[in-house]
């Protein structure tokens, strides 16, 4: 039975357990949280010594896993077997045969970190039908922002959209990294307080004046002096502001301006959803459309592709990354 992270979490909170769980997918964070619960929160410390087995797929056979999972608990209610890196298991036939007959006191957790089973195989397909199954996908950029917003809210803090946007340029699609960076703020800002740009600069190191969103906003509004100042700052700090992710974010920004231009007739909430942005920022994209024609936006997209190839040395280039960025900014503004 396929279940969402929320559904499985709710079951665990209510002490509803099943004999077999298969946790897989490209984004390991949510499954890691579930595994942590199985490992730490069901058995007390004295029970763990008898009834908790943690093994790794590369070190055990499927028959060994079945033997561990077929045992009954001692001095407790549950026998928990957690198989980490289960993608390394070579043969699944014994597990597939045993899946429907595991004792009700067993909790067997097969955790595939950043990987997925080949469900075209009969034994895999059979096993999945007998399990509580969760596939965790990588989040989109807009979903990362929603995740960060909820994470901050649940920590009893708040953050304004402008400051969240500053932060989002630093966050990757790796949720473990996102959580680690958010915790730097949450642990240093008192509960009930707003997370400010000053906090982001102090605890994460993102300059509140010289960051990618300050650059995109300056370019969008054609604030020439401001955009050049930020480009100069980046060019002197290329280790912290590598050109390739900057180009990706510039491409995303101008593509969204183009989307706004071509889709501006639809309702704002639908438009924001299609663009993958908070509705709060639609006014910025609307303003940018007054500075760039449709034709000019396509020219800028071509420019960004050119500088991407130059930065990767696919097109012959003698300029360093800092010089490339300054040159690109000037060409966008011209």
C-alpha positions as CSV (number, residue, x, y, z in Angstrom):
1,X,0.0,0.0,0.0
2,X,1.5,3.3,-1.0
3,X,1.3,6.0,1.6
4,X,2.6,9.6,1.9
5,X,5.1,10.8,4.4
6,X,2.3,12.6,6.3
7,X,0.2,9.4,6.4
8,X,3.0,7.2,7.7
9,X,4.1,9.8,10.2
10,X,0.5,10.0,11.5
11,X,0.3,6.2,11.8
12,X,3.6,6.2,13.8
13,X,2.4,8.9,16.1
14,X,-0.7,6.8,16.7
15,X,1.4,3.7,17.2
16,X,0.0,2.0,14.2
17,X,2.7,-0.3,12.8
18,X,3.0,-2.7,9.9
19,X,5.3,-5.7,9.4
20,X,7.0,-4.3,6.2
21,X,8.0,-0.8,5.1
22,X,9.8,0.0,1.8
23,X,11.2,3.6,1.8
24,X,12.8,4.7,-1.4
25,X,13.3,7.7,-3.7
26,X,15.6,10.4,-4.9
27,X,15.1,12.7,-1.8
28,X,16.2,10.7,1.3
29,X,15.4,13.4,3.9
30,X,11.8,12.4,4.6
31,X,12.6,8.7,4.7
32,X,15.5,9.4,7.0
33,X,13.0,11.0,9.4
34,X,10.9,7.9,9.3
35,X,13.8,5.6,9.8
36,X,14.9,7.7,12.8
37,X,11.5,7.2,14.4
38,X,11.7,3.4,13.9
39,X,15.2,3.4,15.3
40,X,14.7,5.7,18.3
41,X,11.0,6.1,19.3
42,X,9.3,2.7,19.4
43,X,11.4,0.6,21.7
44,X,12.8,1.8,25.1
45,X,16.5,1.6,25.7
46,X,16.3,-1.8,27.4
47,X,14.3,-3.3,24.6
48,X,16.6,-2.1,21.9
49,X,19.4,-4.4,23.0
50,X,17.2,-7.5,22.3
51,X,14.8,-6.3,19.6
52,X,16.5,-3.8,17.3
53,X,18.8,-4.9,14.5
54,X,20.3,-2.4,12.1
55,X,22.1,-3.9,9.1
56,X,23.3,-2.7,5.7
57,X,22.3,-4.1,2.4
58,X,25.9,-4.7,1.2
59,X,26.6,-6.8,4.3
60,X,23.7,-9.2,4.5
61,X,21.8,-11.6,2.2
62,X,18.1,-11.6,1.8
63,X,17.9,-14.9,3.6
64,X,19.7,-13.3,6.6
65,X,17.2,-10.4,6.6
66,X,14.3,-12.9,6.5
67,X,15.8,-14.8,9.5
68,X,16.1,-11.6,11.5
69,X,12.6,-10.5,10.6
70,X,11.0,-13.9,11.3
71,X,12.1,-13.9,15.0
72,X,9.8,-12.9,17.8
73,X,10.6,-10.0,20.3
74,X,12.1,-10.7,23.7
75,X,10.9,-8.7,26.7
76,X,8.9,-6.4,24.4
77,X,6.2,-6.1,21.8
78,X,8.1,-5.5,18.6
79,X,11.1,-7.0,16.7
80,X,12.5,-4.1,14.6
81,X,14.9,-4.8,11.7
82,X,16.2,-1.8,9.7
83,X,18.1,-2.5,6.5
84,X,19.9,0.7,5.4
85,X,21.3,1.1,1.9
86,X,18.9,-1.7,0.9
87,X,19.6,-0.9,-2.8
88,X,22.7,-3.0,-2.4
89,X,20.8,-6.2,-1.7
90,X,21.6,-8.6,-4.6
91,X,18.8,-11.1,-4.4
92,X,15.2,-10.3,-3.4
93,X,13.6,-13.7,-3.9
94,X,13.6,-14.8,-0.2
95,X,12.3,-11.4,0.9
96,X,9.5,-11.5,-1.7
97,X,8.4,-15.0,-0.5
98,X,8.5,-14.0,3.2
99,X,6.8,-10.5,2.7
100,X,3.2,-11.7,3.2
101,X,4.0,-14.0,6.2
102,X,6.0,-11.8,8.5
103,X,4.9,-11.9,12.2
104,X,2.6,-9.0,13.3
105,X,5.2,-8.2,15.9
106,X,7.8,-7.6,13.2
107,X,8.7,-4.2,11.8
108,X,11.0,-4.7,8.8
109,X,12.2,-1.4,7.3
110,X,13.9,-1.5,3.9
111,X,15.5,1.9,3.3
112,X,16.9,2.7,-0.1
113,X,18.8,6.0,0.2
114,X,18.5,8.0,-3.0
115,X,17.5,4.9,-5.0
116,X,14.5,3.0,-6.1
117,X,13.6,-0.7,-6.7
118,X,13.1,-2.1,-10.2
119,X,9.4,-2.8,-10.0
120,X,9.4,-4.6,-13.4
121,X,10.7,-7.7,-11.6
122,X,8.0,-10.0,-10.4
123,X,9.5,-10.6,-6.9
124,X,9.9,-6.8,-6.4
125,X,6.4,-6.1,-7.5
126,X,5.0,-8.8,-5.2
127,X,7.0,-7.4,-2.2
128,X,5.8,-3.9,-2.8
129,X,2.1,-5.0,-2.8
130,X,2.7,-6.5,0.7
131,X,4.4,-3.4,2.1
132,X,3.7,0.1,3.3
133,X,5.5,1.8,0.4
134,X,6.8,5.4,0.2
135,X,8.6,7.0,-2.7
136,X,10.2,10.3,-1.9
137,X,10.7,12.6,-4.9
138,X,13.1,15.6,-5.2
139,X,11.2,18.8,-4.5
140,X,10.9,21.6,-7.0
141,X,12.4,25.0,-6.3
142,X,9.0,26.4,-5.3
143,X,8.4,23.4,-3.1
144,X,11.7,24.0,-1.4
145,X,10.5,27.5,-0.4
146,X,7.2,26.1,0.8
147,X,9.1,23.5,2.9
148,X,11.4,26.2,4.3
149,X,8.4,28.4,5.2
150,X,6.6,25.6,7.0
151,X,9.8,24.5,8.8
152,X,10.4,28.1,10.1
153,X,6.7,28.4,11.0
154,X,6.7,25.1,13.0
155,X,9.8,26.3,14.8
156,X,7.7,29.3,16.1
157,X,9.6,31.8,14.0
158,X,8.5,34.0,11.1
159,X,10.2,35.3,8.0
160,X,9.1,38.0,5.4
161,X,9.0,37.0,1.7
162,X,11.9,39.3,0.8
163,X,14.2,37.7,3.4
164,X,13.0,34.2,2.4
165,X,13.9,35.0,-1.2
166,X,17.4,36.1,-0.1
167,X,17.7,32.8,1.8
168,X,16.4,30.7,-1.1
169,X,19.3,31.6,-3.4
170,X,21.6,29.8,-0.9
171,X,19.4,26.7,-0.4
172,X,19.9,23.6,-2.6
173,X,17.5,20.8,-3.5
174,X,19.1,18.7,-0.8
175,X,16.7,18.9,2.1
176,X,19.2,17.7,4.6
177,X,21.3,20.8,3.7
178,X,18.2,23.0,3.8
179,X,17.3,21.8,7.3
180,X,20.9,22.3,8.5
181,X,21.0,25.9,7.2
182,X,17.5,26.7,8.6
183,X,18.6,25.3,12.0
184,X,21.5,27.7,12.1
185,X,18.9,30.5,12.1
186,X,16.3,28.8,14.4
187,X,18.9,28.0,17.1
188,X,20.2,31.5,17.1
189,X,17.0,33.6,16.8
190,X,14.7,33.6,19.8
191,X,11.3,31.9,19.4
192,X,8.5,34.2,18.3
193,X,10.9,36.5,16.6
194,X,11.1,37.4,12.9
195,X,14.1,36.1,11.0
196,X,15.7,39.2,9.4
197,X,18.2,39.8,6.6
198,X,20.7,40.7,9.3
199,X,20.2,37.3,10.9
200,X,20.7,35.6,7.5
201,X,23.9,37.5,7.0
202,X,25.2,36.8,10.5
203,X,24.4,33.1,10.9
204,X,24.5,31.9,7.3
205,X,26.8,34.4,5.6
206,X,24.6,35.7,2.8
207,X,25.2,39.4,2.3
208,X,21.9,41.2,2.6
209,X,23.0,43.8,0.0
210,X,25.1,41.7,-2.4
211,X,23.2,38.5,-3.2
212,X,21.7,37.0,-6.3
213,X,18.2,38.3,-5.6
214,X,19.5,41.8,-5.2
215,X,21.2,41.4,-8.6
216,X,18.1,40.0,-10.3
217,X,16.0,42.8,-8.9
218,X,18.5,45.4,-10.0
219,X,18.6,44.0,-13.5
220,X,14.8,43.6,-13.6
221,X,14.3,47.3,-12.6
222,X,17.3,48.3,-14.8
223,X,19.1,49.9,-11.8
224,X,22.4,50.2,-13.7
225,X,24.7,51.4,-10.9
226,X,23.3,48.9,-8.4
227,X,23.6,45.9,-10.7
228,X,27.2,46.8,-11.7
229,X,28.1,47.2,-8.0
230,X,26.8,43.8,-7.2
231,X,28.5,42.2,-10.2
232,X,31.8,43.8,-9.1
233,X,31.3,42.4,-5.6
234,X,30.6,38.9,-7.0
235,X,33.6,39.2,-9.3
236,X,35.9,39.7,-6.3
237,X,34.3,36.8,-4.4
238,X,34.0,34.1,-7.0
239,X,34.5,31.2,-4.6
240,X,31.4,32.2,-2.7
241,X,29.5,33.3,-5.8
242,X,30.4,30.8,-8.5
243,X,29.3,31.9,-12.0
244,X,27.5,28.6,-13.1
245,X,24.8,28.7,-10.4
246,X,24.5,32.5,-10.8
247,X,23.8,31.9,-14.5
248,X,21.2,29.3,-13.7
249,X,19.4,31.7,-11.4
250,X,19.6,34.6,-13.9
251,X,18.2,32.3,-16.6
252,X,15.3,31.3,-14.2
253,X,14.6,34.9,-13.4
254,X,14.4,36.2,-17.0
255,X,12.4,33.1,-18.0
256,X,9.9,34.0,-15.4
257,X,9.7,37.5,-16.7
258,X,9.0,36.0,-20.1
259,X,6.3,33.7,-18.6
260,X,4.7,36.7,-16.9
261,X,4.6,38.6,-20.2
262,X,3.0,35.7,-22.1
263,X,0.6,34.6,-19.4
264,X,-0.4,37.8,-17.7
265,X,-4.1,37.4,-18.6
266,X,-4.7,34.5,-16.2
267,X,-5.7,34.8,-12.5
268,X,-2.7,35.9,-10.3
269,X,-2.7,32.8,-8.1
270,X,-2.7,30.5,-11.2
271,X,0.1,32.7,-12.7
272,X,2.2,32.5,-9.5
273,X,1.7,28.7,-9.4
274,X,2.8,28.3,-13.0
275,X,5.8,30.5,-12.5
276,X,6.7,28.7,-9.2
277,X,6.8,32.0,-7.2
278,X,5.1,33.5,-4.2
279,X,2.2,35.8,-5.4
280,X,3.9,38.5,-3.4
281,X,6.7,38.7,-6.0
282,X,4.4,39.1,-9.1
283,X,4.6,42.9,-8.9
284,X,8.3,42.7,-9.4
285,X,8.0,40.6,-12.5
286,X,5.2,42.9,-13.8
287,X,7.6,45.9,-13.3
288,X,10.4,44.1,-15.2
289,X,8.1,43.6,-18.2
290,X,8.0,47.4,-18.6
291,X,11.8,47.4,-19.0
292,X,12.3,44.4,-21.4
293,X,10.4,43.7,-24.5
294,X,9.5,40.1,-25.6
295,X,12.2,40.3,-28.3
296,X,14.8,41.6,-25.8
297,X,14.0,38.8,-23.3
298,X,14.7,36.2,-26.0
299,X,18.0,37.9,-26.7
300,X,18.9,37.8,-23.0
301,X,18.1,34.1,-22.9
302,X,20.6,33.6,-25.8
303,X,23.2,35.7,-24.0
304,X,22.8,33.6,-20.9
305,X,23.3,30.4,-23.0
306,X,26.4,31.9,-24.6
307,X,28.0,32.8,-21.2
308,X,27.1,29.4,-19.8
309,X,29.1,27.8,-22.7
310,X,31.9,30.4,-22.2
311,X,32.1,29.8,-18.4
312,X,32.4,26.0,-19.1
313,X,35.1,26.6,-21.8
314,X,32.9,24.9,-24.4
315,X,33.3,28.2,-26.3
316,X,36.9,29.5,-26.3
317,X,37.3,32.1,-23.6
318,X,40.2,33.8,-21.9
319,X,38.3,35.9,-19.4
320,X,38.0,34.8,-15.8
321,X,34.6,34.2,-14.2
322,X,34.5,37.7,-12.6
323,X,35.2,39.4,-15.9
324,X,32.6,37.2,-17.6
325,X,29.9,38.2,-15.1
326,X,30.6,41.9,-15.3
327,X,30.6,41.7,-19.1
328,X,27.3,39.8,-19.1
329,X,25.6,42.3,-16.7
330,X,26.6,45.2,-18.9
331,X,25.3,43.4,-22.0
332,X,22.0,42.7,-20.3
333,X,21.6,46.3,-19.3
334,X,22.5,47.7,-22.8
